[in-house]
Protein backbone atom coordinates (compact mmCIF):
# COMPACT_ATOMS: atom_id res chain seq x y z
CA UNK A 1 0.00 0.00 0.00
CA UNK A 2 2.87 2.40 0.81
CA UNK A 3 4.36 1.81 -2.63
CA UNK A 4 1.05 2.67 -4.30
CA UNK A 5 0.77 5.92 -2.29
CA UNK A 6 4.38 6.83 -3.07
CA UNK A 7 3.83 6.20 -6.79
CA UNK A 8 0.67 8.33 -6.73
CA UNK A 9 2.53 11.14 -4.97
CA UNK A 10 5.39 11.01 -7.49
CA UNK A 11 2.92 11.05 -10.39
CA UNK A 12 1.20 14.15 -9.00
CA UNK A 13 4.54 15.95 -8.55
CA UNK A 14 5.62 15.09 -12.10
CA UNK A 15 2.32 16.23 -13.59
CA UNK A 16 2.44 19.48 -11.64
CA UNK A 17 5.95 20.19 -12.89
CA UNK A 18 4.71 19.86 -16.48
CA UNK A 19 2.15 22.63 -16.04
CA UNK A 20 2.57 26.10 -17.45
CA UNK A 21 4.49 28.77 -15.65
CA UNK A 22 2.56 31.28 -13.59
CA UNK A 23 4.85 34.11 -14.65
CA UNK A 24 3.80 36.26 -17.57
CA UNK A 25 4.58 39.56 -19.14
CA UNK A 26 2.20 42.36 -18.22
CA UNK A 27 1.02 45.23 -20.40
CA UNK A 28 2.26 47.53 -17.64
CA UNK A 29 5.84 46.30 -18.35
CA UNK A 30 5.85 48.38 -21.54
CA UNK A 31 7.81 51.59 -20.93
CA UNK A 32 7.03 53.19 -24.29
CA UNK A 33 6.46 52.43 -27.96
CA UNK A 34 9.42 51.52 -30.11
CA UNK A 35 10.20 53.75 -33.08
CA UNK A 36 11.10 52.79 -36.62
CA UNK A 37 10.23 49.10 -36.28
CA UNK A 38 9.06 47.19 -39.33
CA UNK A 39 5.43 46.18 -39.71
CA UNK A 40 6.60 42.70 -38.71
CA UNK A 41 9.94 41.10 -37.90
CA UNK A 42 10.71 37.98 -39.92
CA UNK A 43 12.71 34.85 -39.08
CA UNK A 44 16.33 35.08 -40.22
CA UNK A 45 17.53 32.29 -42.54
CA UNK A 46 18.39 29.33 -40.29
CA UNK A 47 16.52 30.80 -37.31
CA UNK A 48 15.52 28.36 -34.59
CA UNK A 49 12.75 28.21 -32.00
CA UNK A 50 13.70 29.55 -28.57
CA UNK A 51 11.53 29.31 -25.47
CA UNK A 52 8.25 27.66 -26.39
CA UNK A 53 7.22 29.30 -29.64
CA UNK A 54 9.54 32.23 -30.31
CA UNK A 55 12.12 32.34 -33.08
CA UNK A 56 15.64 33.74 -32.91
CA UNK A 57 17.11 35.61 -34.50
CA UNK A 58 14.50 37.77 -36.18
CA UNK A 59 15.35 40.31 -38.86
CA UNK A 60 14.03 43.69 -39.89
CA UNK A 61 13.15 43.08 -43.55
CA UNK A 62 13.74 46.76 -44.32
CA UNK A 63 17.43 46.94 -43.42
CA UNK A 64 18.41 43.41 -42.35
CA UNK A 65 19.01 44.30 -38.67
CA UNK A 66 18.97 41.22 -36.43
CA UNK A 67 17.29 41.04 -33.04
CA UNK A 68 18.19 38.23 -30.63
CA UNK A 69 15.91 36.32 -28.24
CA UNK A 70 16.50 36.85 -24.51
CA UNK A 71 13.35 35.56 -22.73
CA UNK A 72 9.71 34.68 -23.37
CA UNK A 73 6.39 33.81 -21.82
CA UNK A 74 2.79 33.56 -23.01
CA UNK A 75 3.61 34.00 -26.69
CA UNK A 76 5.62 37.19 -26.19
CA UNK A 77 9.40 37.55 -26.20
CA UNK A 78 11.97 40.16 -25.32
CA UNK A 79 14.78 40.68 -27.80
CA UNK A 80 18.13 42.44 -27.66
CA UNK A 81 18.48 44.87 -30.55
CA UNK A 82 21.48 46.52 -32.23
CA UNK A 83 22.68 49.62 -30.36
CA UNK A 84 20.63 52.68 -31.22
CA UNK A 85 17.79 50.84 -32.98
CA UNK A 86 14.06 51.34 -32.44
CA UNK A 87 14.52 53.77 -29.53
CA UNK A 88 15.81 50.99 -27.25
CA UNK A 89 18.32 52.32 -24.73
CA UNK A 90 20.89 50.68 -22.45
CA UNK A 91 19.20 48.27 -20.02
CA UNK A 92 16.15 47.81 -22.26
CA UNK A 93 14.78 45.18 -24.64
CA UNK A 94 12.22 45.11 -27.44
CA UNK A 95 9.09 43.03 -26.76
CA UNK A 96 7.67 41.21 -29.80
CA UNK A 97 4.52 39.12 -30.28
CA UNK A 98 5.87 35.67 -31.24
CA UNK A 99 2.81 34.73 -33.30
CA UNK A 100 2.71 37.87 -35.46
CA UNK A 101 6.26 39.27 -35.34
CA UNK A 102 4.87 42.70 -34.40
CA UNK A 103 6.65 44.99 -31.95
CA UNK A 104 4.78 45.49 -28.68
CA UNK A 105 7.08 48.10 -27.14
CA UNK A 106 10.18 48.64 -25.04
CA UNK A 107 10.68 46.99 -21.64
CA UNK A 108 13.35 46.93 -18.95
CA UNK A 109 16.03 44.27 -19.36
Backbone as CSV, one residue per row, in Angstrom:
resi,resn,N_x,N_y,N_z,CA_x,CA_y,CA_z,C_x,C_y,C_z
1,UNK,0.821,-1.194,0.000,0.000,0.000,0.000,0.871,1.267,0.000
2,UNK,1.986,1.238,0.760,2.870,2.402,0.814,3.459,2.685,-0.560
3,UNK,3.790,1.646,-1.304,4.361,1.809,-2.632,3.357,2.483,-3.561
4,UNK,2.086,2.079,-3.462,1.047,2.674,-4.300,0.893,4.158,-3.972
5,UNK,0.895,4.517,-2.696,0.774,5.918,-2.293,1.983,6.729,-2.762
6,UNK,3.165,6.152,-2.632,4.378,6.834,-3.068,4.342,7.066,-4.573
7,UNK,3.927,6.059,-5.330,3.835,6.197,-6.786,2.806,7.264,-7.160
8,UNK,1.692,7.314,-6.468,0.671,8.328,-6.734,1.220,9.722,-6.446
9,UNK,1.943,9.858,-5.340,2.532,11.137,-4.972,3.530,11.587,-6.033
10,UNK,4.384,10.691,-6.479,5.387,11.014,-7.494,4.702,11.422,-8.798
11,UNK,3.651,10.718,-9.172,2.919,11.046,-10.389,2.336,12.453,-10.305
12,UNK,1.768,12.809,-9.177,1.203,14.155,-8.996,2.293,15.211,-9.113
13,UNK,3.438,14.989,-8.482,4.544,15.946,-8.552,5.019,16.112,-9.992
14,UNK,5.166,15.021,-10.711,5.623,15.086,-12.100,4.612,15.841,-12.958
15,UNK,3.343,15.549,-12.799,2.322,16.227,-13.586,2.268,17.717,-13.273
16,UNK,2.439,18.071,-12.028,2.436,19.483,-11.645,3.631,20.210,-12.249
17,UNK,4.758,19.550,-12.335,5.947,20.191,-12.890,5.823,20.404,-14.391
18,UNK,4.915,19.697,-15.039,4.714,19.855,-16.475,3.747,20.981,-16.802
19,UNK,3.115,21.557,-15.821,2.151,22.634,-16.041,2.830,23.888,-16.541
20,UNK,2.024,24.849,-16.947,2.566,26.100,-17.451,3.031,26.979,-16.311
21,UNK,3.942,27.837,-16.627,4.489,28.765,-15.649,3.452,29.811,-15.279
22,UNK,3.477,30.247,-14.041,2.559,31.275,-13.592,3.060,32.671,-13.938
23,UNK,4.333,32.794,-14.317,4.853,34.112,-14.646,4.383,34.494,-16.043
24,UNK,4.170,35.771,-16.248,3.804,36.256,-17.565,4.201,37.711,-17.683
25,UNK,4.289,38.160,-18.907,4.577,39.562,-19.140,3.275,40.333,-18.964
26,UNK,3.377,41.520,-18.425,2.198,42.361,-18.224,2.242,43.540,-19.188
27,UNK,1.074,44.041,-19.553,1.015,45.230,-20.398,1.701,46.405,-19.713
28,UNK,1.654,46.427,-18.390,2.264,47.529,-17.638,3.794,47.492,-17.690
29,UNK,4.379,46.389,-18.187,5.835,46.300,-18.347,6.337,47.227,-19.458
30,UNK,5.458,47.560,-20.394,5.851,48.382,-21.541,6.161,49.806,-21.064
31,UNK,7.393,50.243,-21.319,7.815,51.586,-20.934,7.333,52.630,-21.931
32,UNK,7.445,52.286,-23.227,7.033,53.192,-24.286,7.032,52.416,-25.608
33,UNK,6.461,53.043,-26.634,6.455,52.430,-27.958,7.846,52.491,-28.567
34,UNK,8.166,51.505,-29.346,9.416,51.524,-30.108,9.210,52.408,-31.332
35,UNK,10.294,52.903,-31.894,10.205,53.755,-33.082,10.952,53.107,-34.241
36,UNK,10.415,53.268,-35.429,11.096,52.790,-36.623,11.137,51.281,-36.795
37,UNK,10.250,50.562,-36.115,10.226,49.104,-36.284,9.498,48.766,-37.585
38,UNK,9.795,47.607,-38.137,9.056,47.190,-39.335,7.628,46.802,-38.958
39,UNK,6.800,46.660,-39.951,5.427,46.184,-39.707,5.477,44.863,-38.945
40,UNK,6.356,43.960,-39.413,6.605,42.698,-38.712,8.071,42.309,-38.868
41,UNK,8.616,41.706,-37.821,9.942,41.103,-37.902,9.772,39.719,-38.505
42,UNK,10.776,39.286,-39.256,10.713,37.982,-39.924,11.835,37.078,-39.415
43,UNK,11.636,35.765,-39.478,12.715,34.848,-39.081,13.916,35.005,-40.009
44,UNK,15.100,35.043,-39.420,16.326,35.078,-40.222,16.543,33.695,-40.840
45,UNK,17.226,33.608,-41.980,17.531,32.292,-42.536,18.251,31.440,-41.481
46,UNK,17.789,30.233,-41.274,18.390,29.331,-40.294,17.963,29.599,-38.861
47,UNK,16.985,30.493,-38.662,16.519,30.802,-37.305,15.928,29.565,-36.658
48,UNK,16.027,29.498,-35.338,15.519,28.357,-34.586,14.545,28.822,-33.512
49,UNK,13.688,27.899,-33.064,12.754,28.215,-31.998,13.494,28.303,-30.674
50,UNK,13.174,29.342,-29.915,13.701,29.548,-28.566,12.499,29.609,-27.638
51,UNK,12.681,29.303,-26.368,11.529,29.311,-25.474,10.533,28.292,-25.975
52,UNK,9.260,28.626,-25.967,8.248,27.665,-26.388,7.804,27.858,-27.826
53,UNK,7.713,29.095,-28.284,7.223,29.296,-29.641,7.829,30.528,-30.302
54,UNK,8.933,31.009,-29.786,9.538,32.230,-30.305,10.805,31.896,-31.089
55,UNK,11.016,32.625,-32.169,12.118,32.336,-33.080,13.253,33.340,-32.859
56,UNK,14.479,32.869,-33.015,15.636,33.745,-32.913,16.709,33.268,-33.876
57,UNK,17.383,34.180,-34.536,17.109,35.612,-34.503,15.972,35.976,-35.451
58,UNK,15.451,37.177,-35.258,14.502,37.771,-36.185,15.234,38.882,-36.924
59,UNK,14.725,39.221,-38.106,15.346,40.312,-38.857,14.316,41.368,-39.218
60,UNK,14.812,42.575,-39.381,14.032,43.695,-39.894,14.141,43.582,-41.412
61,UNK,13.053,43.267,-42.108,13.146,43.075,-43.553,13.529,44.342,-44.307
62,UNK,13.400,45.499,-43.662,13.744,46.756,-44.319,15.235,46.980,-44.447
63,UNK,15.982,46.673,-43.372,17.427,46.939,-43.417,18.290,45.752,-42.997
64,UNK,17.661,44.617,-42.697,18.411,43.412,-42.351,18.923,43.354,-40.923
65,UNK,18.572,44.331,-40.081,19.007,44.304,-38.675,18.484,43.052,-37.991
66,UNK,19.337,42.427,-37.163,18.967,41.217,-36.430,18.651,41.564,-34.986
67,UNK,17.598,40.929,-34.464,17.294,41.036,-33.042,17.371,39.632,-32.460
68,UNK,17.873,39.529,-31.224,18.189,38.234,-30.632,17.349,37.961,-29.390
69,UNK,16.767,36.776,-29.341,15.909,36.322,-28.243,16.651,36.352,-26.906
70,UNK,15.970,36.869,-25.865,16.495,36.854,-24.507,15.605,36.026,-23.585
71,UNK,14.279,36.276,-23.616,13.348,35.556,-22.732,11.943,35.611,-23.331
72,UNK,11.080,34.675,-22.870,9.707,34.680,-23.374,8.746,34.091,-22.363
73,UNK,7.490,34.416,-22.544,6.385,33.810,-21.818,5.087,34.190,-22.511
74,UNK,4.141,33.302,-22.485,2.792,33.560,-23.013,2.778,34.114,-24.436
75,UNK,3.640,33.595,-25.297,3.615,34.002,-26.692,4.230,35.356,-26.989
76,UNK,4.929,35.917,-25.998,5.625,37.189,-26.187,7.074,36.982,-25.822
77,UNK,7.974,37.701,-26.494,9.398,37.549,-26.203,10.080,38.900,-26.179
78,UNK,11.133,38.966,-25.381,11.971,40.156,-25.316,13.250,39.872,-26.080
79,UNK,13.634,40.827,-26.931,14.785,40.680,-27.801,15.785,41.809,-27.578
80,UNK,17.060,41.451,-27.666,18.127,42.436,-27.661,18.253,42.956,-29.088
81,UNK,18.413,44.262,-29.219,18.484,44.870,-30.551,19.844,45.537,-30.750
82,UNK,20.229,45.798,-31.994,21.479,46.523,-32.226,21.430,47.897,-31.541
83,UNK,22.578,48.331,-31.058,22.679,49.617,-30.360,22.073,50.744,-31.202
84,UNK,21.209,51.517,-30.554,20.628,52.683,-31.218,19.399,52.412,-32.066
85,UNK,18.941,51.164,-32.136,17.786,50.839,-32.983,16.475,50.909,-32.209
86,UNK,15.455,51.368,-32.882,14.064,51.335,-32.442,13.796,52.114,-31.145
87,UNK,14.712,52.985,-30.748,14.517,53.766,-29.526,14.849,53.005,-28.259
88,UNK,15.429,51.812,-28.399,15.806,50.987,-27.249,17.128,51.513,-26.682
89,UNK,17.127,51.783,-25.384,18.319,52.321,-24.726,19.001,51.248,-23.878
90,UNK,20.145,51.596,-23.307,20.888,50.675,-22.450,19.970,50.176,-21.327
91,UNK,20.020,48.864,-21.071,19.199,48.270,-20.021,17.765,48.000,-20.437
92,UNK,17.501,48.043,-21.754,16.147,47.811,-22.257,16.157,46.754,-23.357
93,UNK,14.981,46.192,-23.599,14.782,45.183,-24.642,13.537,45.541,-25.440
94,UNK,13.401,44.937,-26.592,12.222,45.113,-27.435,11.316,43.902,-27.267
95,UNK,10.062,44.130,-26.901,9.093,43.032,-26.765,8.367,42.838,-28.091
96,UNK,8.270,41.566,-28.515,7.667,41.207,-29.796,6.637,40.103,-29.571
97,UNK,5.523,40.180,-30.286,4.521,39.121,-30.276,5.058,37.974,-31.128
98,UNK,5.256,36.807,-30.537,5.870,35.672,-31.242,4.997,35.132,-32.378
99,UNK,3.704,35.271,-32.271,2.814,34.735,-33.302,2.772,35.626,-34.541
100,UNK,2.868,36.947,-34.337,2.706,37.866,-35.462,4.005,38.529,-35.908
101,UNK,5.011,38.582,-35.035,6.256,39.272,-35.342,6.164,40.777,-35.159
102,UNK,5.060,41.263,-34.585,4.871,42.702,-34.396,5.509,43.171,-33.094
103,UNK,6.072,44.358,-33.147,6.651,44.993,-31.954,5.529,45.393,-31.001
104,UNK,5.757,45.119,-29.706,4.778,45.491,-28.684,5.246,46.684,-27.848
105,UNK,6.552,46.974,-27.881,7.075,48.102,-27.144,8.399,47.779,-26.482
106,UNK,8.884,48.748,-25.708,10.178,48.644,-25.044,9.965,48.333,-23.571
107,UNK,10.773,47.399,-23.048,10.681,46.986,-21.644,12.058,47.028,-21.000
108,UNK,12.078,46.999,-19.663,13.350,46.926,-18.946,13.965,45.562,-19.178
109,UNK,15.290,45.523,-19.186,16.028,44.271,-19.356,15.806,43.338,-18.215
